[in-house]
Amino acid sequence: MCSTTCRLGMSYLGIDAIVFLAAVFLAAFACSAAEQTGWIDLLEGNDLSKHWTTTGNWTIDSDGVVKLTPRPGEKGWSRFDAYLWLKKEYQDFEIQFEYKVEKGGNSGFYFRVADRASPVAKGIEVQIYDSGSKPADAKLTDHDSGGIIPGIPPTKNAAKPAGQWNHFHIIHKGDKLTVKLNGELVNEIDISQTRLKDRPAKGFIGFQDHALPLWLRNIRIREL
């Protein structure tokens, strides 16, 4: 049974105000629900073969952690078929994932790749690097975590030190690219105004095998 205070409060607010507040609540709830729809777990069932293809030494454990362990003799980053590639091509998308590197670790997140045999020349890369181990006053380049290669450094060094998990949230829609690292906005650009303007609008997505250890987890994507 509604208390006297409750009845007085409702009377004071009035029916219109109550209806308005209810509408606001429902709209917020619907918005929150919509934000959670459409996501695809790219590590579903701890199985890389469902969504990914590679000739590299990428494995996934029972906790859903993907590990790249370079084989003896593997060097450099030009072994493009050894990258971890999504089988499906994407145009407008939102992706979230976590990564971890060792001291001096180096990798990259690729998208809009027209040809998986030539991702550097025919795609776009968001850099993954051990930037968290750099001095606080070190100059940032496009090869620091959150940088866009070629030529666009992150606006800040938001990476954690080697051995710790980092979280990327990347949104690509049209030519607008937004990159957040550990909750910090580190890049927001119009690709059409950069040297990357001629890259294809749609293409493959993948992670670089730089012949250095790399860990990934909680990779999920949705089309926009």
C-alpha positions in Angstrom: 0.0 0.0 0.0 1.4 3.4 -1.0 2.5 5.5 2.0 1.2 9.1 2.5 4.5 10.4 1.4 4.4 8.4 -1.8 0.9 9.5 -2.6 1.8 13.1 -1.9 4.9 12.8 -4.1 2.9 11.3 -7.0 0.3 14.0 -6.6 2.9 16.7 -6.6 4.6 15.3 -9.7 1.3 15.0 -11.6 0.4 12.4 -14.2 2.2 14.1 -17.0 5.5 14.2 -15.2 5.1 10.5 -14.2 4.4 9.6 -17.8 7.4 11.6 -18.9 9.8 10.0 -16.4 8.5 6.6 -17.4 9.1 7.3 -21.1 12.6 8.5 -20.3 13.3 5.3 -18.4 12.0 3.1 -21.1 13.9 4.9 -23.8 17.1 4.6 -21.8 16.4 0.9 -21.3 15.7 0.3 -25.0 18.9 2.2 -25.9 21.0 0.1 -23.6 19.4 -3.1 -24.9 20.1 -2.0 -28.5 23.7 -1.3 -27.7 24.1 -5.0 -26.7 22.6 -6.5 -29.8 24.3 -7.7 -33.0 27.6 -8.6 -31.3 29.4 -11.7 -32.5 31.8 -13.6 -30.3 34.7 -14.3 -32.6 36.2 -16.8 -30.1 32.9 -18.7 -29.6 33.5 -22.2 -28.2 37.2 -21.6 -27.9 37.4 -22.5 -31.6 39.5 -20.5 -33.9 38.5 -22.4 -37.1 34.9 -21.1 -37.1 35.7 -17.4 -37.8 39.5 -17.4 -38.5 42.1 -18.6 -41.0 45.9 -18.6 -40.7 49.0 -20.6 -41.4 50.7 -19.1 -38.3 51.1 -20.7 -34.9 48.0 -19.2 -33.2 46.3 -21.3 -30.5 43.5 -20.9 -28.1 43.2 -22.3 -24.6 40.3 -23.4 -22.5 40.0 -19.9 -21.0 39.5 -18.4 -24.4 42.9 -16.8 -24.6 44.5 -16.7 -28.0 48.3 -17.0 -28.1 50.7 -16.4 -30.9 53.9 -18.5 -30.4 56.4 -17.9 -33.2 58.0 -21.0 -34.5 61.8 -21.4 -34.6 63.2 -19.4 -37.5 60.2 -17.2 -38.0 61.2 -13.5 -38.3 59.7 -10.2 -39.4 56.2 -9.2 -40.3 56.0 -10.0 -44.1 54.6 -13.5 -43.7 51.1 -12.3 -44.4 49.4 -15.7 -44.6 50.6 -16.2 -41.0 48.4 -13.3 -39.8 45.2 -14.3 -38.0 42.5 -13.4 -40.6 38.8 -13.3 -40.2 37.1 -15.2 -43.0 34.4 -12.6 -43.5 35.0 -9.2 -45.0 33.6 -6.1 -43.2 32.8 -2.5 -44.2 31.3 -0.6 -41.2 31.9 -2.3 -37.9 32.6 -1.9 -34.2 35.1 -4.2 -32.6 36.4 -4.7 -29.0 39.3 -6.9 -27.9 42.0 -7.2 -25.3 45.7 -7.7 -26.1 48.8 -8.4 -24.1 52.5 -8.2 -25.2 55.9 -8.9 -23.8 58.6 -6.2 -23.4 59.2 -4.8 -26.9 56.1 -6.6 -28.3 54.7 -5.6 -31.6 51.6 -6.4 -33.7 48.8 -4.7 -35.4 45.0 -4.7 -36.0 44.3 -4.6 -39.8 41.0 -3.8 -41.6 39.8 -2.6 -45.0 42.3 -5.1 -46.4 41.5 -5.8 -50.1 44.2 -8.4 -50.5 45.4 -10.5 -47.6 48.7 -11.1 -49.4 49.4 -7.3 -49.3 47.7 -5.8 -46.2 50.3 -3.0 -45.6 49.7 -1.6 -49.1 46.0 -2.5 -49.4 44.7 -2.0 -45.9 44.7 0.1 -42.7 46.5 -0.8 -39.5 45.9 0.3 -35.9 49.2 -0.4 -34.2 49.7 -2.7 -31.2 53.0 -2.1 -29.4 54.6 -2.2 -26.0 54.1 1.6 -25.6 53.3 1.3 -22.0 56.9 0.6 -21.2 58.1 3.9 -22.8 59.1 6.9 -20.7 56.2 9.2 -19.9 57.8 12.1 -21.9 58.7 10.0 -24.9 57.5 11.3 -28.3 54.7 9.2 -29.8 54.7 8.0 -33.4 52.3 6.0 -35.6 54.0 2.9 -34.3 52.8 3.3 -30.8 49.6 1.6 -29.6 46.6 3.3 -31.0 48.6 4.9 -33.9 47.3 4.5 -37.4 49.8 3.4 -40.0 51.0 5.3 -41.9 51.6 8.6 -40.3 49.0 9.2 -37.5 50.3 8.8 -33.9 48.0 8.4 -31.0 47.1 11.6 -29.1 48.2 10.1 -25.8 50.0 7.0 -24.5 47.2 5.0 -22.9 48.9 1.6 -23.1 49.7 -0.4 -20.0 53.2 -1.8 -19.3 54.2 -5.1 -20.9 52.6 -8.2 -19.4 49.3 -6.4 -18.6 46.0 -6.6 -20.5 44.9 -3.7 -22.7 41.5 -3.1 -24.1 40.8 -1.7 -27.6 37.5 -0.3 -28.8 37.5 0.6 -32.5 34.6 2.0 -34.4 34.7 2.3 -38.2 31.8 3.9 -40.1 32.1 5.4 -43.5 35.4 7.2 -43.3 35.2 8.0 -39.6 37.6 6.0 -37.5 37.5 6.2 -33.7 40.1 4.4 -31.6 39.9 4.0 -27.8 42.6 2.3 -25.7 41.8 1.4 -22.1 38.9 3.8 -22.2 40.9 6.7 -23.5 40.2 8.3 -26.9 43.6 8.1 -28.7 42.6 8.7 -32.3 39.5 10.0 -34.1 40.0 10.8 -37.8 38.3 11.2 -41.2 40.2 8.6 -43.4 39.2 10.5 -46.5 41.4 13.4 -45.4 44.5 11.2 -44.9 47.0 9.3 -47.0 44.8 6.3 -46.5 41.8 7.8 -48.5 42.2 5.4 -51.4 42.1 2.2 -49.4 39.0 0.0 -50.1 35.9 0.7 -48.2 35.4 -3.0 -47.4 37.9 -5.7 -46.7 39.4 -8.3 -44.5 40.2 -7.9 -40.8 43.2 -9.5 -39.1 45.9 -9.4 -36.5 49.6 -9.2 -37.4 52.1 -12.0 -36.9 55.3 -10.0 -36.2 57.2 -13.2 -35.0 56.8 -11.9 -31.5 54.5 -13.4 -28.7 51.0 -11.9 -28.5 47.9 -12.7 -26.5 44.3 -11.8 -27.4 41.0 -12.4 -25.7 37.4 -11.3 -25.6 37.2 -10.5 -29.3 33.8 -9.4 -30.4 32.5 -7.5 -33.5 29.3 -6.2 -34.9 28.3 -4.7 -38.2 27.0 -1.1 -38.2 
